[in-house]
Amino acid sequence: MKKTCLEATDLCKTYIVDGYSNNVLQNINLKIEEGEFVSIMGPSGSGKSTLLYTISGMDNMTAGTVIFDGEDLSKMNEKQLTKLRLLKMGFIFQQMYMMKKLCILDNIVLPGYQAKLVSRTEVNQRAEELMRSLGIIETAEREITEVSGGQLQRACLARALINKPRVLFADEPTGALNSKASMEVLRELVSANEAGTTVLMVTHSEKVAANSDRILYLVDGDIRGELVLGKLGKREEADKEENRKEASDGREEVMRRERKLRKWLEEMGW
């Protein structure tokens, strides 16, 4: 039986602007199980990013509860929340936040040094392993302005994974990338999920969302629907003769999921 790693109950978020209330999230109830890959979709302004920030403790909730890995976020102070995010969560955003004065490698290892879970030598070794796996080892000493958008976003993913988080929160991680770079980042998100990391992602892309296990549809701060696609079968690279059939089958599976998702989104008013 799978374990629930994140649960929100009657979650609300209200902003007061010029004396008027804006109810961005309204009585959200959701459960995320360990090892799931869940996408959040919906029209612009529906509260998708706010939901991501609130359930990760990056933004305060107005009402309700969020239980992450058995801990009630509403009862934690900012120092405790900061430590929780550092040790058990990873974050990757559409805007690729990196420290400009540090090279790519130094940006990646910084959260590992701050967490102090293992020695700096071990952090460095993990960073090198991640960068090799993500195909960006050659960028290690470069400045953040000296790499492509796709390379920078993969570096952000390496940084997010450096402390082996329980959950990876991704807010439009492919939104600012071209199609090739988007697919490269998506492939690594799927790979991280296959390795056991739970992924919760906001996206507008049907192609990206079709790779997730489950899609939640958000409208006006309310979850209006859910589509369960199930776990995507592991995809093989088509660089070897014996793998071509597997790769072809994998592409066909993704296309079937895309068609099913597109039909569902149309029914939801997408």
N, C-alpha and C positions, 0 to 999 in steps of 0.2 A: 504493500500500500504506500502510495506516494505521500510525502510530507508537505504540508502547506508552509511555504517559507514567507509569504506575505499575505496579509488579510486586512481589508478595509471594511469598516462597518459604519453605515450612515455618515459617510464622510462629506462634509460641507466646507466650502471655501467662499467667503464673501469679502468683497472689497468695498470700502466706503469712499466714494469720490464725490467731492462737493456736496456732501450731505446725503447722497443717494447711494443705495445699496445695489451692488452688482453681484448676484449669486452665480458665481462661475462654476461651482460644483454643487450638485444637489443630491444629497443622500445616496452617495455612491457606495455600492456593496460589491466587492470582488474578492476572489481568492486566486493566488498564483501558487502553483505547485512547484516543488523542486524539479529543475531540469526542463521546465516549460520554455517555449519561445512564444511569447504573446505580443501581438501587434495591436495598437490602438489607432483607430481611424475615425474620420468624421470631418465635417466641413470646417473651414477656417473659423476661429473664434468659438469653437465648441468646448474648449477647456482641456484639450488633450495635453498640452505641455504643463498646464497648471496641475493636472492630475498626476503627471509624472513627478513633478517637483514636490508635491504635497505628500505623496506616499513614500518618497525617499527622504523626507525630513528636510529638504532644502528650503521649503516654504512651510509656514505654520498653517495648521488647519484651524478652521473656525469652530467646527463641531465634529463629533464622531471619534472613531479610534482607528489607528493603524498599528497592526502588530507585525513587526519584522523580526523573523528568526526568534520568536518568542518574547520579544521586547516591545513594550507599549511606547511608541514614539511620543505620544501626548504627555507622557510623564517624565520625559527626558529634557534636561536643559541643553543650551546650545553647545556647551563643551562636550557633553555626552554624545550629542547628535553628530558633531564633527568627528569624534573618534569612531563612532559606528560607521559613518560613511567612508572613512579612511580605511577601516579594517575589513568591512564586509560588503561594500558596494563599489561598483565601478561606474563611471559616467563618460558618455561620448555624445557630443552635440553637433548640430549643423554648423554652428560657428566653432571653429577649431581653436579653442583657447589653449595657448602655449605661452610660456614665458619667453619673451623676445631676447633676453640676455643670455639664455641657455641654449646649447646645441640640442639636437634631437635626442641624443642618448641621455643627456642630463635631465631633460624634461621627463623622460620615461622613468628614470630611476628615482626621481625626487620623492614620489609617494611611498616608494619602498623604503627609502632612508627615513622618512618621517614616521612610518609605521613601526619600525624597529622590531619586526617579527622575526627576521633572520639577519645574518651579518651582511655588511655592505658587499662583500665578495659574492655572497649568494644572490643578492639583489642584482648585481652586475651580470652574473651568469644567467639569471632568468631573463633579464632584459635582452641579452644577446640571443638567447633561445627564441624569445618572442619575435625579435626583429628578423631573425633568419626565417622563422616560420611565416612571417608576414611579407617576406621578400623586400625588406627595407634596410638590411644590415649595412648597405653601402652609404646610407644617409646618416649614420651614427654621429659623425663629427660636423655635419652641416648645420648651418643656421636654419631657422624655420622658414626664412624667405628664399632659401636655396633649393627647395623641393617642390614637387607638384602637389596639387590639391589631394590627389589620391594617396600619395605617399604620406602627406601630413595627417590625413584622417586615419590611416593605418597606424601611424605613430601614436595618435590619440587613443586608438584601440589598445595598443601595446601598453600604454600608460594606465589605461583603465583596468587592464588585466594583471598588472604587475604584482598586486597583493592577493591574487587568486580570490576575487570577490564571490560572494554567494549569488548576488544578482547584479547583472549589468543593465543599467538604465541608458537607453539610447533615444535621443530626441532628434528626429529627422537626420540621422547620420549620413544619409546619401543625398540629402536635399540640395547641397551646393556642388555636387559632383556631376561630371559627364557620365554617360551610360556605362562606359568601360570601367571607370573608377568606381562607380556605384556597385557594379557587379563584383568587383574585387573586394570591396569592403563588406558587401553582403555575404560573400563566400566565407570570409573570416568570422563574421558573426555566427553563421551556421556552424562553422568549425568549432568555435568557442562553446556553443550550445551542445554540440555533439560530445565535447569533452566534459560536460557536466555543469557548465555555467548557465544559470537561469537568465533569460533575456526578456526584458520588457521594453518595447520599442514603439515610439510614435512615428507614423509615416503617412504620407499621402500617396505613396507609390503602390499600385496594385501588384506590380511585378515583385517588389520587395516583400510586401505583406504575404504573398502567396507562399513564401518559404517558411512562414510561422505555423505553429501548431493550432493556434486559436486567434481569432480576431474579435475585438470588442469595438462596437460602433457607438460613438459618443455624439450626442446632439444637445446643445444648450446645457452642458454640464450634467447630463443624465445618460447612463448606458441604455441605449434603445434596442440593442441586439447583439447577438453573439453567433459567430460561425466557427465550428470546430472542423478543422481540416486534418488533424492528426499529425503525427510526426513524419517529417519528410525523410524518405529513404536516403541513406548516405550516397552521395554522388561521386562517381569516379571520373578522373581526368581522362580525356581521350587521346593521350599522347602515346599510348601503346595499343597495338592491334587488338590484344585480348580485352582491352577495356572499352573499346568503341561501342559495343552493344550496350554495356552498362551505362555509359555516358548518354547514349541515345535514349535509353529507357528513362534515365533520370530527367532529361530535358522534356520528354513527353509527359512525365508525371507533373513537373512544374507547370507545363502549359495547361494540363487538365485542371490543376488547382487554380490557376489564373482565371480560366473560364468560369469555374464555379464561383470564385470570389467576385468576379465582375457581375455575374447575374445577381448574386446576393446584394451587392452594393447598389445595383439599380433598383432592386426591390426596397432597399432602405432609403432611397431618395438621393443617392450619391450624385 
